[in-house]
Amino acid sequence: MLIQVGLILLTLVSIAYAAAVMRRIEMDVAEYQRNLRAVEEDQHKLEVACNTLRALCTQVEGDVAKTRSEVTELVDSRAQIEAEIMALSDAPKQRLFMFDRATLGHGKLWEVTITNAGGSAPIPADAAVEWANGRTYIIPGTTDRDAKFRAEPRFLPSMGYRIMKVERFRRA
């Protein structure tokens, strides 16, 4: 009977030990599931963040491509403008002539283009082409008629001079 009591006690201790082990396993499984849920939530947050970053990267790539094309256009435009500036700086300058400098402060300034296509006025040979194309004089006057009136006594039609145009001086 002592053996039977020992066996019963051994069985009870084994059952208690098995229950304790099973309880420990159950607690480990519950902790594992909590950790798994936390990891899955973190993974979901990371996936959302990655998708957001991918969308932002795509948008930034589009903006960078657009900016590069604009920069290319600006570089081309700048090169073209610089070429135009070089061409204009290499072009011969239009000379402006003036007389009666004492009256420049009075009234408005007018550009009076005067030509001489070979009249009786003595014109040097090297200036003949310039006179045929027209020389521009800056003449002060209150109106265009006043400027023309001031130019006529110096450049007489009988000498072959002709006033081509009178316009407001706008170069400043």
BELDA-V683131 format. One record per residue. N is the residue number from 1. OMEGA is omega in whole degrees, 0 to 359 (NA if undefined). Layout:
BEGIN
n={N & N}
omega={OMEGA & OMEGA}
END
This chain:
BEGIN
n={1 & 2 & 3 & 4 & 5 & 6 & 7 & 8 & 9 & 10 & 11 & 12 & 13 & 14 & 15 & 16 & 17 & 18 & 19 & 20 & 21 & 22 & 23 & 24 & 25 & 26 & 27 & 28 & 29 & 30 & 31 & 32 & 33 & 34 & 35 & 36 & 37 & 38 & 39 & 40 & 41 & 42 & 43 & 44 & 45 & 46 & 47 & 48 & 49 & 50 & 51 & 52 & 53 & 54 & 55 & 56 & 57 & 58 & 59 & 60 & 61 & 62 & 63 & 64 & 65 & 66 & 67 & 68 & 69 & 70 & 71 & 72 & 73 & 74 & 75 & 76 & 77 & 78 & 79 & 80 & 81 & 82 & 83 & 84 & 85 & 86 & 87 & 88 & 89 & 90 & 91 & 92 & 93 & 94 & 95 & 96 & 97 & 98 & 99 & 100 & 101 & 102 & 103 & 104 & 105 & 106 & 107 & 108 & 109 & 110 & 111 & 112 & 113 & 114 & 115 & 116 & 117 & 118 & 119 & 120 & 121 & 122 & 123 & 124 & 125 & 126 & 127 & 128 & 129 & 130 & 131 & 132 & 133 & 134 & 135 & 136 & 137 & 138 & 139 & 140 & 141 & 142 & 143 & 144 & 145 & 146 & 147 & 148 & 149 & 150 & 151 & 152 & 153 & 154 & 155 & 156 & 157 & 158 & 159 & 160 & 161 & 162 & 163 & 164 & 165 & 166 & 167 & 168 & 169 & 170 & 171 & 172}
omega={177 & 178 & 181 & 178 & 179 & 179 & 180 & 179 & 178 & 179 & 180 & 178 & 179 & 179 & 179 & 180 & 179 & 179 & 180 & 179 & 180 & 177 & 179 & 178 & 179 & 178 & 178 & 179 & 179 & 178 & 178 & 180 & 176 & 178 & 179 & 178 & 179 & 179 & 179 & 177 & 178 & 179 & 178 & 178 & 179 & 178 & 178 & 179 & 179 & 179 & 177 & 179 & 177 & 179 & 178 & 178 & 178 & 179 & 180 & 177 & 176 & 179 & 180 & 178 & 178 & 180 & 178 & 179 & 177 & 179 & 178 & 178 & 180 & 178 & 178 & 179 & 180 & 179 & 179 & 180 & 177 & 177 & 177 & 179 & 179 & 179 & 179 & 180 & 177 & 181 & 179 & 182 & 176 & 180 & 175 & 181 & 176 & 172 & 179 & 183 & 182 & 183 & 182 & 181 & 183 & 174 & 181 & 177 & 181 & 174 & 180 & 180 & 184 & 179 & 173 & 183 & 175 & 176 & 181 & 180 & 179 & 181 & 177 & 184 & 182 & 180 & 184 & 180 & 179 & 179 & 179 & 178 & 179 & 175 & 180 & 178 & 174 & 184 & 177 & 178 & 180 & 178 & 178 & 178 & 178 & 178 & 178 & 179 & 179 & 182 & 186 & 181 & 181 & 184 & 185 & 177 & 179 & 179 & 179 & 180 & 178 & 178 & 184 & 181 & 177 & 179 & 184 & 178 & 184 & 181 & 179 & NA}
END
